[in-house]
Amino acid sequence: MGQFSRFLVAVAVALLPVIGAAGGGGARDRGTRYAGVFSFGDSLTDTGNSLCLAATRKGPSSRPPYGETFFRRPTGRASDGRLVVDFIAEALGVPHPTPYLAGKSAEDFRRGVNFAVGGATALGPDFFKSRGLKPFVPVSFTNQATWFKNVLQLLASVHNRTRIMASSLFIVGEIGVNDYLVAFAENTTVEEARAFVPHIVGAVRSVVTEVIAAGARTVLVPGMIPLGCEPQLLALDQSSDHDPASGCIKPLNDLAELHNRALNGMLRELRRANPRTAILYADLYGAVADLIASPRKYGTHACASNHQPPANHQLSPDLVFSVDLRV
């Protein structure tokens, strides 16, 4: 098993108790409670949509070593094996959600849909254009929300849409990493990137509100990872402002923590407004930080980050999930 797969297992282990709290009871209860999984996000969740888009189909996840330890072929997942959403679906006893761009009929989507695309942003192109920035891929949460509406219409024509929505687990995110990376690719400062936080959290709120309006009864919202611990960003960083305990870039982790505080505040508001819906927060920051602090617990070792990137190196989308998995 590659190091990234171990990371995914660690994150999945952290998330399943959260889902179980909403499902009530043990694994068997959870498996019968949920009929499928609907997910939105970026490469942490993309299980094949990137292979269907012209802008991304030739990306790293289309070539080995991606997919080699489980599927035995690249599947569009930015991993050598399964993603968190795969582990969650398997633990719940439901099918892997169908990538939206690979589905054709209502039957394809009846047991779940994956709208995530590797490199996707929470914010749309107009937001970035107004700031002289350009996203890595032409997909944002706005596109994924439109795809969700298309699925709703398709399901309504054949199946009991209300029942499907109420009996499915919705995973909204992780999203936002690429929004910040787009900014950093154009030398935006961390302080300037902090202004993105309310806009990104607002985009997440919009999607969560939309799925609740469609009938979702359980919504899981993963938070931001510790940006300052990402190996490629560490390699590119020339500052000395690192946390002495973890070696991570402190200002970037501070940004991630600010993001998560704002996200949690927004989710508290939605819980008050929607008391009949279980709106759950998944602490990805804590899961990754624990992996970094105690790597042997997960059967791996701390990532080395003292290598220097090529002179022409540029930031790429979803850096956290596009590392060389053969280390």
C-alpha positions in Angstrom: 0.0 0.0 0.0 1.4 3.4 -1.0 1.8 6.2 1.5 -1.1 8.2 0.1 -3.4 5.2 0.5 -2.3 5.0 4.2 -3.3 8.6 4.5 -6.7 7.9 3.0 -7.2 5.0 5.3 -6.3 7.2 8.3 -8.8 9.9 7.1 -11.5 7.4 6.5 -11.0 5.9 10.0 -11.4 9.4 11.4 -14.6 10.1 9.4 -16.5 6.9 9.8 -17.3 7.4 13.5 -18.7 10.8 12.6 -21.0 9.2 10.0 -21.9 6.5 12.5 -23.0 9.1 15.0 -25.6 10.3 12.5 -26.5 6.8 11.4 -27.1 5.6 14.9 -25.6 2.3 16.0 -23.0 0.0 14.6 -21.8 -0.8 11.2 -24.8 -3.0 10.3 -27.1 -0.1 11.2 -25.1 2.3 9.1 -25.1 -0.1 6.2 -28.9 -0.3 6.2 -29.5 3.3 6.8 -27.9 4.8 3.7 -28.9 3.7 0.2 -26.0 5.6 -1.6 -23.5 8.4 -1.5 -23.6 11.8 -3.3 -20.3 13.7 -3.2 -18.9 17.0 -4.3 -15.3 18.2 -4.3 -11.9 18.0 -5.8 -9.2 15.3 -6.2 -9.8 14.1 -2.7 -13.1 12.8 -3.9 -12.9 12.6 -7.8 -13.3 8.9 -8.8 -13.3 9.4 -12.6 -14.8 12.7 -13.7 -11.3 14.1 -14.5 -10.9 11.4 -17.2 -14.0 12.6 -19.0 -12.9 16.3 -19.3 -10.7 17.4 -22.1 -8.8 19.8 -19.7 -7.9 17.0 -17.3 -8.1 13.6 -19.0 -4.4 13.5 -19.7 -3.5 14.6 -16.1 -1.3 12.5 -13.7 -4.2 10.4 -12.5 -4.6 9.0 -16.0 -1.2 7.3 -15.9 0.6 4.7 -13.6 1.4 4.5 -10.8 -2.1 5.9 -10.1 -4.5 3.0 -9.4 -1.9 0.3 -9.3 -2.5 -1.1 -5.8 -6.2 -1.7 -6.0 -7.9 -1.1 -9.4 -4.7 -2.2 -11.2 -5.2 0.6 -13.7 -5.6 4.4 -13.5 -9.2 5.3 -12.8 -8.9 9.1 -12.5 -8.4 8.8 -8.7 -5.5 10.8 -7.5 -4.2 7.9 -5.5 -2.5 4.5 -6.1 -5.7 2.9 -4.7 -9.0 4.0 -3.3 -10.1 7.4 -2.0 -11.9 8.3 1.2 -15.3 8.3 -0.5 -14.5 4.7 -1.6 -13.8 3.5 1.9 -16.9 5.3 3.2 -19.1 3.7 0.6 -17.7 0.2 1.3 -18.1 0.7 5.0 -21.7 1.7 4.5 -22.3 -1.3 2.2 -23.3 0.9 -0.8 -21.9 1.0 -4.3 -19.1 3.4 -5.2 -21.0 6.5 -6.5 -21.0 6.8 -10.3 -18.9 9.7 -11.7 -21.4 12.1 -13.0 -19.7 12.5 -16.4 -19.5 8.7 -16.9 -23.2 8.2 -16.2 -26.0 8.2 -18.7 -29.3 7.2 -17.2 -31.3 7.6 -14.0 -30.4 4.0 -13.1 -26.7 4.9 -13.2 -27.4 7.6 -10.5 -30.0 5.9 -8.3 -27.4 4.6 -5.8 -25.3 7.7 -5.7 -23.3 10.2 -7.8 -19.9 11.7 -7.6 -19.7 15.3 -8.9 -16.1 15.9 -7.8 -13.3 16.9 -10.3 -9.6 16.9 -9.5 -8.4 20.5 -9.5 -11.9 22.0 -9.0 -12.4 25.2 -7.1 -15.2 26.3 -4.8 -15.3 29.7 -6.5 -16.2 30.3 -10.1 -14.1 31.8 -12.9 -15.5 35.3 -12.5 -14.1 35.6 -9.0 -10.6 34.7 -10.1 -10.8 36.8 -13.3 -11.7 39.9 -11.3 -8.4 39.3 -9.4 -6.3 38.6 -12.4 -6.1 34.9 -11.6 -6.9 31.8 -13.6 -8.2 28.4 -12.2 -6.3 25.2 -13.0 -9.4 23.5 -14.4 -12.8 24.9 -15.7 -14.9 23.4 -13.0 -16.1 25.0 -9.8 -18.8 24.2 -7.2 -21.2 26.1 -9.5 -20.8 23.5 -12.2 -21.2 20.7 -9.7 -24.4 22.2 -8.4 -25.7 22.4 -11.9 -24.9 18.7 -12.5 -26.7 17.9 -9.3 -29.8 19.7 -10.5 -29.6 17.7 -13.8 -29.5 14.4 -11.8 -32.5 15.5 -9.7 -34.5 16.1 -12.9 -33.4 12.7 -14.3 -34.2 10.8 -11.1 -37.6 12.5 -10.7 -38.7 11.1 -14.1 -38.1 7.5 -13.1 -37.6 7.0 -9.3 -38.9 8.3 -6.0 -36.4 11.2 -5.8 -37.5 12.3 -2.3 -36.8 8.8 -0.9 -33.4 8.7 -2.6 -32.3 12.0 -1.2 -33.5 11.2 2.3 -31.7 7.9 2.4 -28.4 9.0 1.0 -25.2 10.4 2.6 -24.1 13.7 1.0 -20.4 14.6 1.2 -19.8 18.3 0.4 -16.1 18.8 0.0 -13.3 18.9 0.8 -13.1 22.0 -1.4 -11.0 25.2 -1.3 -7.4 23.9 -1.5 -7.3 24.7 -5.2 -8.7 28.2 -4.7 -5.8 29.0 -2.4 -3.3 27.3 -4.7 -4.5 29.4 -7.7 -3.8 32.5 -5.6 -0.3 31.3 -4.5 0.6 30.4 -8.1 0.4 34.1 -8.9 2.4 35.1 -5.8 -0.6 36.2 -3.8 0.4 36.6 -0.2 -1.1 34.5 2.6 -2.6 37.7 4.0 -4.3 38.5 0.7 -5.5 34.9 0.5 -7.3 35.2 3.8 -9.8 37.4 2.0 -10.9 34.3 0.0 -12.1 32.5 3.1 -15.6 34.0 3.4 -16.2 33.6 -0.3 -15.1 29.9 -0.3 -17.2 29.2 2.8 -20.1 30.9 1.2 -19.8 28.6 -1.9 -19.9 25.6 0.4 -22.9 27.0 2.2 -24.7 27.4 -1.1 -24.2 23.7 -2.1 -25.1 22.4 1.4 -28.3 24.5 1.3 -29.1 23.2 -2.1 -28.8 19.5 -1.2 -30.9 20.1 2.0 -33.6 21.8 -0.1 -33.6 18.7 -2.3 -34.3 16.5 0.7 -30.9 15.5 2.1 -31.1 14.4 5.7 -27.4 13.7 6.3 -24.7 16.0 5.1 -21.0 15.6 5.8 -18.7 18.6 5.3 -15.0 17.9 5.5 -12.8 20.8 6.5 -9.5 22.1 5.1 -6.3 20.1 5.4 -3.1 21.7 7.0 -1.9 23.5 3.9 1.5 24.3 5.5 2.3 20.6 5.7 2.0 19.9 2.0 5.3 18.5 0.7 5.5 20.5 -2.5 4.6 23.8 -0.9 7.3 23.0 1.7 9.8 22.5 -1.1 8.9 25.7 -2.7 8.9 27.7 0.5 11.9 30.0 1.1 10.8 31.4 4.5 11.9 30.4 7.9 8.4 30.7 9.5 8.0 27.0 10.2 6.4 25.3 13.2 9.4 23.7 15.1 7.3 20.7 16.1 5.9 19.7 12.8 8.2 21.5 10.3 5.1 22.8 8.5 4.7 26.4 7.2 2.9 28.2 10.0 1.2 31.0 8.0 -0.4 28.4 5.7 -1.6 26.3 8.6 -3.0 29.4 10.2 -4.9 30.1 7.0 -6.3 26.6 7.0 -7.3 27.0 10.6 -9.0 30.3 9.9 -10.9 28.6 7.0 -12.0 25.8 9.3 -13.3 28.1 12.0 -15.3 30.0 9.4 -16.6 26.8 8.0 -17.7 25.5 11.4 -19.4 28.8 12.2 -21.4 28.5 9.0 -22.4 24.9 9.7 -23.6 25.9 13.2 -25.9 28.4 11.6 -27.2 25.8 9.1 -27.9 23.4 11.9 -30.0 25.9 13.7 -31.9 26.6 10.5 -32.3 22.9 9.6 -32.9 21.0 12.8 -34.2 17.9 11.0 -31.0 17.5 9.0 -27.8 16.0 10.4 -25.0 18.4 9.3 -21.7 17.0 10.3 -18.2 18.4 10.2 -15.2 16.2 9.3 -11.9 17.2 10.8 -9.4 16.5 8.0 -7.0 18.9 9.5 -6.7 16.9 12.7 -6.5 13.6 10.8 -3.5 14.8 8.7 -1.8 16.5 11.6 -2.0 13.3 13.6 -0.5 11.4 10.6 2.4 13.8 10.5 2.9 13.7 14.3 2.6 9.9 14.6 3.5 8.4 11.2 4.4 5.0 12.5 0.8 4.6 13.8 -0.3 4.5 10.2 2.5 2.4 8.9 4.4 5.1 7.1 7.1 7.7 7.8 7.2 11.5 7.7 7.5 13.1 4.3 10.9 14.5 3.4 10.7 18.0 2.0 14.3 19.1 1.7 14.4 18.5 -2.1 14.4 21.5 -4.4 11.9 21.6 -7.3 13.1 22.3 -10.9 13.7 25.9 -11.8 10.6 26.0 -14.0 8.4 24.3 -11.5 4.8 25.6 -11.2 2.1 24.9 -8.7 -0.3 22.2 -9.9 -3.9 21.6 -8.9 -4.5 19.4 -5.8 -0.8 19.2 -4.9 -1.6 17.3 -1.8 -3.1 14.5 -3.9 -0.7 14.5 -6.8 2.5 13.3 -5.2 4.7 10.5 -6.6 3.2 7.4 -5.0 6.3 5.2 -5.7 8.3 6.6 -2.7 
